[in-house]
């Protein structure tokens, strides 16, 4: 009798304010390159690095994510950080994912630039033991410069850089989407049509 292979679960966190095509492309690339069984989007209640930022209501951000990911059987959306409230720490989230999916192999997806502040994350050493942190790069980044700024000890620094995945280069940011909406410009093709409609119906970011 052969052992059943471990389920491979990716977690992609962020404010998703709002979710856009770039987020979805990153997620799909991660599913394919890491051969994930599922990828869970986790919108943050209060991101540690954006504690002073004024985000759209968590209910709207969660709803937009659900609309954006409908129909993709590899994608899920979890409100665990919204339910927990307060500042959203990755370690707490990954512990909860581990509890809900015992035995699964866990991956946390981050942008390459996050590696330079990873040492300041809560319980970072335990987090590195708990899951595989996978950085993504769009292309054009200075890998040598990033490597020089990573303040983690070996073997973590080397392993993080070895896990780097390349994603499609799509220059879209949530701040650009919000800026265009504030200026009355179109966001067609920057966000899924369902999200564009939701934003209009609820008068967000105007």
Steps between C-alpha positions, in 0.01 A plus 500: 500500500650834390493807721267773384706805393477804725260770392689807381334821616609852415400809696497847344437786741454871452260789534351437151365856492374418241598164352622544141621300202859512626405321824314230309788447258748461788268244660455299181874501428565378857246218467664379181866542593467359853249231393258609771178316567343826613591860565326694778464876476501655848401867515657675798299676768783743572829437314797556737672732248180696425361562849435866423350437156129551442380180334164426346271317742612141547158375389548663159856374456394147588198511269707629207749216550221246494360647178846509340582137580167336420537229240867421575495168685857558624410823681337553839442809712525491880380765744710362788694824549184711475331281761806519725512879469783729603840498334535199269821303557606231254618266776155493660337439162731216402449334840126508435542360148716222644230424759225492236704289256709258710775328307488740205816654355462877538636776279478875560528721192672841534643767275876505462524838674350349817819299553683815610265545800432134573732506802258742671193276461348356817648159595689484172722205597196292596319612185791381284479161671123486464468564127695557181518871419512547123595841357386602154666737255349669197828558318734796503569482873858529621540160667851579624376816671210316663730220614735752661209649696365172642582495871423134569769249587591200288366264384178704485637775279635256241189283506268796450688614192514145363119474524442813292229460236458718192155634427348682205600864498178697546544856621179555694471617861201545727609860562486569125149351482387719791663809347326444165165459672553818703573686176200353320709288262417150376632191677380264228752217440683586826251311717257217418165626361319372811727708722460808281122463529515448878712814546252704295197361684646576842661833403846394620817705457319789332 
